[in-house]
Amino acid sequence: MPLSASQQVAQAAAAGAMAAMQATQGPGGTTGNVAAAAQAITAQQSFIIESFRGQIYISDELDVQDTPVYDTLTYAAGSTINTPNSALFSNVEANSGKTYAQTNMLENRRLAAPEAFSVFGVRLGFSENVLYADVIAWYNGWAYEFWLGQKNYQRANVRHFSSGWGLYGFFTTTATSFFTNGSPSRGSMDLVMVKLVIANQMTFYGQLTGSASQTLSASGTGMIILNELVGLYARGVQ
């Protein structure tokens, strides 16, 4: 039977500690070996292990990087937004037609094995040229939810999930305008105070909830919604 993620963690940690103790053992016995083993795990490795709550492995097992997981929904002018068609991270496979501009996932509602992700922040943004009336209706009518397995771990009005990205500038005409969900600054994006861990092969998704539906203006530009999970992405060593 394959080892679970937590069993793999324990196995890797035990092997690392044993190797460190054996390397420092001398005629005098094992004095100081525990301290030497503890020093074998760097501060960065400790941070990574803590970020994944012990679910993920020492650096030899997975490549852990600060890079996001993201997905996109595209609605044409005059189309309808509702909860069923707003599921994020749910239509990302080859037949979705999405490129890396829209998503970096390969499987619907889960990361490819043996990947895992520790979520530090949830960003929700939209195309900057969206019609003002459409974005105000979106703000007032929708909440965003993030689900892990059968439980939602984030739920709030869409304004809460400030993206921290978007266009920024000044215009000399009164006819040009654009909109962003929050200020275009990394410091303004929504951060979670308790890390959320997407374990290996765990199902997850985001969605809009609240209104029964919203029909975008036929004379507008439609709406592109981008949802990004910020944190540490653990992938197999290649």
Buried (B, 14 or more C-beta within 10 A) or exposed (E): EEEEBEEBBEBBBEEBBEEBBEEBBEEEEEEEBEEBBEEBBEEEBEEBBEBBBBBBBBBEBBEBEEEBBBBBBBBEBEBEBBBEBBBBBBBBEEEBEBEEEBBBBEEBBBBEEBBBBBBBBBBBBBBBBBBEEBBEBBBEBBBBBBBBEEEBBBEBEBBBBBBBBBEEEEEEEEEEEBBBBBBBEEEBBBBBEEBBBBBBBBBBBBBBEBBEEBEBBEEBBBBBBBBBBBBBBBBEEE
